[in-house]
């Protein structure tokens, strides 16, 4: 009986993770479509001397598209019976995560290198707290993996730059988002599903 229950939980977890990965990839494709449009480049980037710098609008788009991907994946998971949490908790979690849109404004006084690390640390903390608010459970390993995913996504996205001399900034941002969105959606899905499973089988 316990073996059958364990197999059922593993199958549900795998199917749920695939669902959340799909949400992350879908939001990544939508993000890529918007960011790589030639007529929208001035919205997402501005040039300062020799540097092409992402704008605040690109950051807001990043947060919004991640929320869309995560909400879409959760909705699919909920319809399939993988996850179920009170709507009030979900809304509070989304509001807390949406607060990440304020990070560039709050961290403007820091040096660029400090901004780089503090933005990612703050985003990882907000996502972990948001998931805790929804599930009322905290998973340290998942929280660490969320931080690692946020840190390594830009490094992975920069690899093609070593092979393509003129790798455009918009494609770098798009690839970085696809990687981060997929990884973070999967980790968020894992957090939600494990918590849901524990509450169900307790």
Secondary structure, 3 states (H helix, E strand, C coil): CHHHHHHHHHHHHHHHHHHHHHHHHHHHHHHHHHHCCHHHHHHHEEEECCEEEECHHHHHHHHHHHHHHHHHHHHHHHHCCCCCCCHHHHHHHHHHHHHHHHHHHHCCCCCHHHHHHHHHHHHHHHHHHHHHHHHCCCCHHHHHHHHHHHHHHHHHHCHHHHCCCCCCHHHHHHHHHHHHHHHHHHHHHHHHHHHHHHHHHC
